[in-house]
């Protein structure tokens, strides 16, 4: 699955980076997907349910999976 953070929507709670620091970073007050982690689920040990849960709980709904909000 392709994971992204919509910078126009993110208001910087940092929850994504706190819960999945191997996938998300936090810089200048905003979350982002770490380089090379955009295609999540490709590596052994990747937990799709964790990323979906983080996306669902994102206060600003800025995390996209395959280009869509999880709540859509």
N, C-alpha and C positions, 0 to 999 in steps of 0.2 A: 504494500500500500504506500501511496505517496503522502507524506506529511508536510504541512507547511503552516506558517503563522502569518495571518493577514496583519501586516504592520499598521494598516489604516484603522483597524478595529482594536488591536491590542492596547490595553491601558496599563500594562506592566505589573500585574499582581505577582508575577514570578513563580506561581504555583507549578507551572510546567517544568521549569528548571529545577525546582526543589524536588519534585517527585520523580523526574526522569533525567538526571544530569548527563546521562550518556547520549541523550537524544536532543535535549533542549538546552539553550544557553540563555543568559540574561545580561544585557548590556545597554547602557544608556537609558535604563528604565523600561526596556521592552524585551519580550521573549523572542527567540528565534530558533530555528532548527539548525543544529550543528552541521557544518559542511560534511558531506558524505553520509548523512543520516536521513536524507530526504526520502529515500526508498527504504522505509522501515519494514522489517519482517523478512529481510533478505538474509540476515545472519543467524546462525544457531543461537538459541537463547533469547531471541527477540520475543517480547510479550505483547502481541497485538491488543489483547484485552486491556493491558495497562495504558497503552496509548489512547485507545478509545475512551477509557474512563477519564483520563486527563482531559481529553477534548470535550467530553460531556460536561465536566466540572469547571472548565475554563470560564471565569466570571464574565469575560467580555465575548465569549464564543469566537475567539480569534483563531483557534486551531482548526485547520482544514485537513480532512482525510480524502484523498483522491479529488481534491478541489472543492469539496462540499463540507459544510458544517455537519457535525454528527447529528445534531438535532433536527436537520432538514428532513 
